[in-house]
Amino acid sequence: MRVLSVIPPMTQLNVPYPSTAYLTGFLRSRGIDAVQEDLALALVLKLFSRAGLQALHAVVEKLPRKRRTATADFFLSAFDRYVDTVEAAVAFLQGRDPGLAHRIARRDFLPEGPRFAPLDNYVDNESGDGGGDPLAWAFGALGSTERARHFATLYLDDLADVVRDAVDARFEFVRYGESLAQSQPSFDPLAQALAAPENMIDRTLRELSVAAIERHRPRLVALSVPFPGAVYGAFRVAQAIKAHDQSIVTVLGGGFVNTELRELADPRVFDCFDCVTLDAGEWPLLALVEHLQGRRTRAQLVRTFVRKDDRIDYIAGTDPDFAFADTGTPTWDGLPLDRYLSVLDMLNPMHRLWSEAGWNKLTVAQGCYWKKCAFCDVSLDYIARYEALDAKVLVDRIEAVIAETGRTGFHFVDEAAPPKALKALADELKKRKRAISWWGNIRFEKSFTPALCAELAESGCIAVSGGLEVASDRLLKLMQKGVSVEQVARVTRAFSDAGILVHAYLMYGFPTQTVQDTVDALEYVRQLFAAGCIQSGFFHRFVCTVHSPVGLHPERYGVTLQSLPPTTFARNDVGFTDPVGTDHGALGVALNKALYNYMHGIGLDEDVRNWFEDLHVPKTRVPRHFIERALG
């Protein structure tokens, strides 16, 4: 019996989302015939091809003039150039035609639509007069390949805007139809979208889905949905499979299901899917395979929703989860690794790594060893069940993946890779004389000493990301982050001194955060950049989820949750009332503007109040040399 695991649209363009690689590797380790497909990539390559643009052109031409946007009009006027360059641009982003970088960087090869307009607003940071190269601050005097990646990405963004304007307003490269599913209490919006007549994207996806079924002829198809923006695509794929062959069993799982569908109660979901599974997918899939083989009864399924008549049954099962070491080595066999796109949409050092093609994704430790942060879904299995992998087993997997992919770059996708496990990894790599490059997420804890950071750099570590969140000792203590601003400064400096890029996750809008807290936090961030502790960062607006400590115990954080409507479908984000009443939306604009400039070395000596422009904010209470003194 063959199992086909599918990555649905839209997830990411630069590398395969790793869930199917993990599941396929596990199933094969159990002797099951398992294969995988990335229909997200297949859809993008089909749409952004010569034939795809010709089909898009036909749709745009039929639009009434008053409905055409400036982007659509530009597409029509420059269509001949688009259709002549699209496959070359895609091949360049795939790394198959690197020599094209020089022509793209010269900016006379690709048509430049509205997405290119902001480039004219950049000022050369070195000359200060706007003359010369407007992107010198981002790429320097050389960097033609990086420039070309950025320009080719803007080119694709222009085309995506045309698709959005003319075909489907919900289209995004990574968040396709997200509003249909994200914390959506009712299945109605998704049901209505699925019942609507097919548009060009739907039709293309249906054809790709049927072709995959014909190619692999599976008995079971597992669709892994990590984000709300992949839900609509997953349902369209399952819908196409059922229309093609009703006997094929379809199962829905993944991160979105694990966080948002734990209270699933709408039978209409099962018009497309036979089963919906929760948490780690190994046992649910294996139990389902054994059921289809006649070796288990339906009552012996594991963590699986099924429909019975007009109601939904949840079968918890009694089988204990597999040990992390027993889940097998992920495999990317069957995925077209040379066809992923190395895009560059954000000029942020860490985002460049995230968007590059070629990273193998592995996990050092399952779950989180800290699992206390108040904003995190610590009550759910993927966080709460912690288990580190023995360094010998991990490096065995690293070597197996290198042998399969030919690539030595690894992104460790842990919630927070443990210092002890990373040291053991570094020691094992040194012992085997295995050279790799790697990066991943950590906690900025004191165990990361200068000596350990140097050892990690020697083992191939090139970058780390970690949560500073709200840079306020009061709020860090309230959210049980387990770090202080001083500690973060020392740890990030140790990484930076070792030549490792440091990216800080930053947060605003946490319960009881005041305007003063926000100004002080930005001052800490300014000093961290000025001291060379961090080189990259990103501000996120705090969102309360029902599975986090704030969502479970709001009274401990001084807030009141807003009532949620009756839920039969997705439930995750929940609004709250904070008596402090800070206008975080207005402050967020200033925070992001400041951070963008700090990453490019601009404004590091200025009073942080300048970034808030028309807003009246208080003077920071943070001593101007706080970080410098903390570093000793």
WOQUIMO-V649041 format. One record per residue. RES is the residue in one small letter. PHI is phi as a letter, one per 20 degrees, with the letter a starting at -180 (none if undefined). OMEGA is omega in degrees with one decimal (none if undefined). Layout:
RES:PHI:OMEGA + RES:PHI:OMEGA
//
This chain:
m:none:-176.9 + r:d:175.8 + v:d:176.7 + l:d:174.8 + s:e:-171.6 + v:c:168.2 + i:e:-176.6 + p:e:173.6 + p:f:-8.0 + m:d:179.5 + t:d:178.1 + q:b:-174.2 + l:d:-169.2 + n:e:178.6 + v:b:176.0 + p:f:170.9 + y:f:-165.1 + p:f:-173.2 + s:g:-178.8 + t:f:177.2 + a:f:177.9 + y:f:-177.0 + l:f:179.5 + t:f:177.3 + g:f:179.0 + f:f:-177.3 + l:f:178.1 + r:f:178.3 + s:f:178.2 + r:d:176.4 + g:m:-177.8 + i:e:177.5 + d:f:-174.2 + a:c:178.8 + v:c:-178.0 + q:b:179.9 + e:b:172.4 + d:d:-179.6 + l:f:174.1 + a:f:178.0 + l:f:-178.3 + a:g:179.8 + l:f:-179.8 + v:f:-178.9 + l:f:177.7 + k:f:-179.2 + l:f:-175.5 + f:d:175.0 + s:c:178.3 + r:g:-179.2 + a:f:179.3 + g:f:179.0 + l:f:176.3 + q:f:176.1 + a:f:178.2 + l:f:178.8 + h:g:179.6 + a:f:178.8 + v:f:-177.1 + v:f:-178.9 + e:f:-178.4 + k:f:-179.7 + l:f:172.1 + p:f:-175.7 + r:g:-176.6 + k:f:179.0 + r:e:-178.7 + r:e:175.3 + t:e:177.3 + a:f:178.8 + t:f:179.6 + a:f:178.9 + d:f:178.8 + f:f:178.2 + f:g:179.4 + l:f:-176.6 + s:f:-177.6 + a:d:-172.0 + f:g:-177.9 + d:g:178.6 + r:f:178.1 + y:f:-175.3 + v:f:178.9 + d:e:-173.6 + t:d:-169.7 + v:f:-177.3 + e:f:175.6 + a:f:179.7 + a:f:178.7 + v:f:178.9 + a:f:177.3 + f:f:-180.0 + l:f:175.6 + q:e:-179.4 + g:n:-177.2 + r:e:-179.9 + d:b:-174.3 + p:f:-179.2 + g:f:-179.9 + l:f:-177.6 + a:g:-176.1 + h:f:179.2 + r:f:-180.0 + i:f:-178.6 + a:f:179.8 + r:f:174.9 + r:m:173.1 + d:c:-178.1 + f:d:-179.0 + l:e:171.4 + p:f:-176.0 + e:d:179.7 + g:e:-175.5 + p:g:-179.4 + r:f:-179.2 + f:e:-174.5 + a:g:-179.2 + p:f:179.8 + l:g:-178.6 + d:f:-179.0 + n:e:-179.7 + y:f:176.7 + v:d:177.6 + d:f:-175.7 + n:f:-177.0 + e:e:-178.3 + s:e:178.0 + g:m:-175.9 + d:d:178.3 + g:n:179.9 + g:e:177.7 + g:m:-176.5 + d:e:-177.9 + p:f:-179.7 + l:d:-179.6 + a:f:-179.6 + w:f:-176.2 + a:e:-171.2 + f:c:179.7 + g:m:-176.4 + a:f:179.7 + l:d:174.4 + g:m:-177.6 + s:f:179.4 + t:f:178.3 + e:f:176.3 + r:g:-177.5 + a:f:175.8 + r:g:-179.2 + h:f:-179.3 + f:f:178.6 + a:f:176.5 + t:f:176.2 + l:g:177.5 + y:f:176.8 + l:f:177.7 + d:f:175.3 + d:g:-180.0 + l:f:176.6 + a:f:176.6 + d:f:177.2 + v:f:177.3 + v:g:-178.7 + r:f:-176.8 + d:f:-171.6 + a:d:-171.6 + v:d:-174.6 + d:b:-177.4 + a:f:-178.5 + r:e:-172.2 + f:f:172.1 + e:b:178.3 + f:f:-179.4 + v:c:-177.3 + r:c:-175.0 + y:f:177.2 + g:m:-173.7 + e:g:-175.8 + s:f:178.6 + l:f:-171.9 + a:c:-170.5 + q:f:-179.5 + s:l:-178.2 + q:e:-174.0 + p:f:-178.4 + s:d:176.0 + f:f:-174.1 + d:g:-179.0 + p:g:179.5 + l:f:178.7 + a:f:179.3 + q:f:178.8 + a:f:-179.4 + l:f:179.8 + a:e:-178.6 + a:f:176.9 + p:g:-179.3 + e:f:168.3 + n:e:-175.8 + m:f:-179.7 + i:f:179.3 + d:g:-178.0 + r:f:178.1 + t:f:-179.5 + l:f:177.6 + r:f:-179.7 + e:f:178.5 + l:f:-179.8 + s:f:-179.6 + v:f:179.0 + a:f:178.4 + a:f:178.3 + i:f:179.6 + e:f:-177.6 + r:f:-173.4 + h:d:-178.0 + r:l:-178.0 + p:e:170.6 + r:e:-177.1 + l:c:176.3 + v:c:178.8 + a:d:178.4 + l:d:-177.9 + s:e:-174.2 + v:d:-177.3 + p:f:-171.9 + f:c:175.3 + p:g:-179.2 + g:f:175.3 + a:d:-174.6 + v:f:-179.1 + y:g:178.8 + g:f:-180.0 + a:f:179.4 + f:f:176.9 + r:f:178.0 + v:f:-179.8 + a:f:177.6 + q:f:179.5 + a:f:179.6 + i:f:-179.1 + k:f:177.9 + a:f:-178.6 + h:e:-176.9 + d:b:-175.8 + q:f:-175.7 + s:f:179.4 + i:f:-179.9 + v:e:179.8 + t:d:-179.0 + v:c:-177.6 + l:d:176.5 + g:b:177.8 + g:o:-173.8 + g:g:178.7 + f:f:-179.4 + v:f:-175.9 + n:f:-178.7 + t:e:-168.4 + e:d:-174.6 + l:d:-177.3 + r:f:178.9 + e:d:-176.5 + l:g:-177.3 + a:b:-178.7 + d:d:-177.3 + p:f:-177.1 + r:f:175.9 + v:g:-173.5 + f:e:167.5 + d:f:179.5 + c:d:-175.2 + f:c:176.3 + d:f:-176.9 + c:b:172.1 + v:c:-174.3 + t:d:-179.4 + l:d:171.4 + d:m:-174.8 + a:g:-169.9 + g:e:-173.0 + e:f:-177.6 + w:f:178.0 + p:g:-179.9 + l:f:-180.0 + l:f:178.7 + a:f:178.3 + l:f:176.4 + v:g:-179.7 + e:f:176.1 + h:f:-180.0 + l:f:176.9 + q:e:-179.9 + g:n:-177.4 + r:e:176.5 + r:c:171.9 + t:e:177.7 + r:f:-179.9 + a:f:-179.4 + q:d:173.8 + l:f:-174.5 + v:c:176.9 + r:l:-171.7 + t:c:170.4 + f:e:173.4 + v:c:176.9 + r:e:175.0 + k:c:-173.1 + d:l:-178.6 + d:d:178.5 + r:c:179.7 + i:d:175.6 + d:d:173.1 + y:d:-179.4 + i:d:-174.9 + a:f:-177.0 + g:m:-177.2 + t:c:-177.4 + d:f:177.9 + p:f:-179.8 + d:f:175.9 + f:f:170.6 + a:f:-177.6 + f:g:-179.3 + a:f:-176.9 + d:d:-176.8 + t:e:176.7 + g:n:179.1 + t:e:176.8 + p:g:177.0 + t:c:176.7 + w:d:179.3 + d:g:179.4 + g:n:177.7 + l:e:-174.9 + p:e:-172.5 + l:f:-179.9 + d:e:-178.2 + r:d:178.1 + y:f:-171.5 + l:d:177.8 + s:e:-175.3 + v:e:178.1 + l:b:-175.7 + d:e:-179.3 + m:d:-178.1 + l:e:-176.9 + n:c:-173.7 + p:g:-178.3 + m:f:178.1 + h:f:175.8 + r:f:176.8 + l:f:-179.0 + w:g:-172.8 + s:e:178.7 + e:f:174.2 + a:e:170.3 + g:o:179.4 + w:e:169.2 + n:e:-177.4 + k:d:176.6 + l:c:-179.2 + t:c:177.2 + v:f:-178.1 + a:b:177.8 + q:e:179.9 + g:m:-177.5 + c:c:-178.8 + y:f:-180.0 + w:e:176.0 + k:k:176.6 + k:c:-171.9 + c:g:-171.5 + a:f:-177.7 + f:e:-170.3 + c:d:-179.8 + d:f:-172.9 + v:f:179.8 + s:e:-176.4 + l:e:-172.3 + d:g:-173.3 + y:f:174.2 + i:d:-168.1 + a:f:-175.7 + r:e:-175.6 + y:e:176.9 + e:b:178.8 + a:e:179.2 + l:e:175.6 + d:g:-174.9 + a:g:179.9 + k:f:178.2 + v:f:-179.9 + l:f:-179.3 + v:f:171.7 + d:g:179.3 + r:f:177.8 + i:g:-178.2 + e:f:177.5 + a:f:179.7 + v:f:177.5 + i:f:179.2 + a:f:-178.3 + e:e:-172.6 + t:e:-175.7 + g:m:-175.8 + r:d:-176.0 + t:d:177.7 + g:e:-176.9 + f:c:169.9 + h:d:178.0 + f:e:-168.3 + v:e:-179.9 + d:f:167.8 + e:f:174.4 + a:a:-177.6 + a:f:-175.9 + p:f:179.4 + p:g:-178.4 + k:f:-179.9 + a:f:178.7 + l:f:175.9 + k:f:178.4 + a:f:176.7 + l:f:-179.4 + a:f:179.5 + d:f:-178.1 + e:f:176.7 + l:f:179.2 + k:f:179.9 + k:f:-178.0 + r:e:-176.5 + k:l:-179.2 + r:e:-179.4 + a:e:174.8 + i:c:168.2 + s:d:-177.8 + w:b:176.5 + w:b:-178.2 + g:r:-175.0 + n:e:-179.8 + i:c:164.3 + r:d:179.9 + f:e:-177.0 + e:d:-170.1 + k:f:178.1 + s:f:177.8 + f:e:179.3 + t:f:175.0 + p:g:-179.7 + a:f:179.7 + l:f:179.3 + c:f:177.7 + a:f:179.0 + e:f:178.5 + l:f:177.2 + a:f:178.7 + e:f:-179.8 + s:f:177.8 + g:o:-179.9 + c:f:-179.8 + i:d:-177.9 + a:a:172.1 + v:c:171.7 + s:c:-180.0 + g:b:-175.3 + g:e:165.0 + l:e:178.9 + e:l:176.5 + v:e:-176.6 + a:f:-179.0 + s:b:-178.0 + d:f:177.9 + r:f:-177.3 + l:f:175.6 + l:f:177.6 + k:f:179.9 + l:f:-178.9 + m:e:178.2 + q:l:-179.5 + k:f:177.3 + g:n:176.5 + v:c:173.1 + s:d:179.5 + v:f:178.5 + e:f:-179.7 + q:f:178.2 + v:g:179.6 + a:g:-177.2 + r:f:-178.3 + v:f:-178.9 + t:f:177.3 + r:f:178.0 + a:f:176.5 + f:f:-177.9 + s:f:178.3 + d:f:178.2 + a:e:179.2 + g:n:-178.3 + i:d:177.2 + l:f:-179.6 + v:d:177.0 + h:d:-179.7 + a:d:168.0 + y:f:-178.0 + l:c:-173.7 + m:c:170.2 + y:c:-179.6 + g:n:178.2 + f:f:-179.1 + p:g:179.1 + t:m:177.6 + q:f:-179.0 + t:e:174.1 + v:f:178.4 + q:f:176.6 + d:g:-176.6 + t:f:178.5 + v:f:179.4 + d:f:179.4 + a:f:179.5 + l:f:177.3 + e:f:175.3 + y:g:-179.2 + v:f:178.1 + r:g:-178.1 + q:f:178.1 + l:f:175.9 + f:f:-177.1 + a:f:-179.5 + a:e:179.2 + g:m:179.8 + c:f:179.7 + i:c:-179.6 + q:d:-173.9 + s:b:178.5 + g:a:178.5 + f:b:177.7 + f:e:174.5 + h:d:172.7 + r:e:179.4 + f:g:175.1 + v:c:179.0 + c:e:175.8 + t:d:-174.5 + v:f:-176.8 + h:e:-178.7 + s:e:175.1 + p:g:177.4 + v:f:179.4 + g:f:-178.3 + l:e:-176.6 + h:c:-174.6 + p:f:-178.1 + e:f:179.6 + r:f:-176.0 + y:d:173.5 + g:m:-178.5 + v:c:177.1 + t:c:178.8 + l:f:174.4 + q:e:-177.1 + s:f:175.0 + l:e:176.4 + p:f:175.2 + p:g:-173.2 + t:d:171.4 + t:c:-178.9 + f:c:-171.8 + a:e:178.7 + r:b:179.7 + n:b:-179.4 + d:f:178.2 + v:b:178.2 + g:f:179.2 + f:b:177.6 + t:d:179.8 + d:d:-176.7 + p:f:178.5 + v:f:172.7 + g:m:179.1 + t:f:176.7 + d:e:-175.5 + h:f:179.3 + g:f:179.7 + a:f:-179.8 + l:f:-177.1 + g:f:178.7 + v:f:-179.7 + a:f:-179.6 + l:f:-178.2 + n:f:177.5 + k:f:179.3 + a:f:-176.9 + l:f:178.9 + y:g:-179.7 + n:f:178.7 + y:g:-179.9 + m:f:-179.8 + h:d:174.2 + g:m:-175.7 + i:d:173.1 + g:m:-176.2 + l:f:177.6 + d:d:-174.9 + e:e:172.5 + d:f:-175.9 + v:f:179.5 + r:f:-179.0 + n:f:-177.9 + w:f:-176.2 + f:e:172.0 + e:l:-173.0 + d:f:179.8 + l:e:176.6 + h:e:-179.2 + v:c:-177.8 + p:f:174.6 + k:f:179.2 + t:f:176.4 + r:e:-176.0 + v:f:175.0 + p:g:-172.0 + r:f:-178.5 + h:d:-176.6 + f:g:-177.0 + i:f:179.2 + e:g:179.1 + r:f:179.1 + a:f:-179.4 + l:e:177.6 + g:m:none
//
